[in-house]
């Protein structure tokens, strides 16, 4: 692939003034299903060279530099212990870069990521692309199954939360009821198919129109398992990868989006390179959207 312009060309050192920052948060602790999501940031970096920079759809070549800020040092830490460290790393990145890509790790990185915006939660919007509500109870501690409930308990109002891609037979009635009662916008994966992804994303952006800054959580288990085997929570009947890409691009184009995370990728679950190529293209879609900003 020598001479082929690819995403790895865009990675620069942290001493450079880059519009985009990359923070790895290799958090594996506290997963509902034990796994190796901590291997994802390294695998993502390794796969960037396989993703080209030229987009045939827009006839544009991606050219935004990405400052790789390395991984937050959280090996062996619990979610509770890792939380302030992840929040601090995100906060620093947000202070330096217009857009921060936060690469988990499991979905528990989302809560510290949101706090990393350093803003009052009533001004922050959260949009999730996720098969799950992430509304498990918090009584027994934090997990990758309860970041949304934990954020609501922290004070994030449901009117600031839009959830896209919820899957049947993968959530409980209580989680659904609680999400609706909080005021979250809830769009199931079947609704995405019925109405198409683009209008659904517009609805989500409208739901958080009053927010000053947005955090986008891409739990990659939202994608159909046949198209993303490398996520423990992914199920048959999930979102098409092309809809996921379109959603990420549109969301990244909103200048209020300061952080986009990618969570729940567990590389060893996929013996092929399908999941790695999908996760690495997420970076391209984030950049493509970012470069469309006014
Ligand atoms: Mn999730």
Boltz pocket constraint, residues with backbone or C-beta under 6 A from the ligand:
constraints:
  - pocket:
      binder: B
      contacts: [[A, 107], [A, 130], [A, 131], [A, 132], [A, 134], [A, 144], [A, 219], [A, 264]]
      max_distance: 6.0
